[in-house]
Amino acid sequence: MARRGRFPRLDQVEPSVMSEDRANCLVIAVQSPVQLSYFVAVGANLSGARGPNSNLAEILLSHLPQVLSERRCLMIEGRARLRGVGILYRSALYPLSKDGVAIDHVLGAANHRLLHENEELIAPLIRTKWL
């Protein structure tokens, strides 16, 4: 967006960079209505069991409407239950566009760690920050 306010294209995402972090990345194809959007690629560390908030990919997908309405990058930090255990995660969603204007894909990346013994998963904590 820094370059004349245009979104980068999916084909501008450098494959050599992605290969190192592929397990922590995903790509969402944006559809209208947004509920029809789907995963083009999901890294192994983001997938897993099916169901709401059972994997990081689904958690990131739930933030897609925000990215589309605000039209900018979104960082998300939170606590969640993943495969039956409490985790703390940090993620980001980056809008992409073939024509530089209409968002047609979103690139996501996330990592997580298990909650420590002294950290509780009382309620999911979610913080968002716009870039």
DASULNOR-V766090 format. One line per field, one symbol per residue. ss: DSSP state (h for helix, s for strand, l for the rest). phi: phi as a letter, one per 40 degrees, with the letter a starting at -180 (. if undefined). psi: psi as a letter, one per 20 degrees, with the letter a starting at -180 (. if undefined). Layout:
ss->???
phi->???
psi->???
//
This chain:
ss->lllllllllhhhllhhhhhhhhhhsssssllllhhhlssssslllllllllllllhhhhhhllhhhhhhhlllsssssssssllssssssssssssllllllllsssssssssslllllllllllsssssl
phi->.ccfgbcccdccccdcccccbdcbbabbccbbcdcccaccabcdcbcicchdfcacdcccdccddcccccfacbbbbababbfgbcbbbbaabbcbaccgbccbabcbaaaaacccdccbbcadbbbbacb
psi->hhnkkqqrqhiioohhghhhjhijrrpppprprhiiqrphqpqhiiabqqrpkiqhghgghiighgghhhlrqpppqrqrpokiqprpqprqpoqqpgjigpoiqppqqqrrqqqrhipqmgqppppqpp.
//
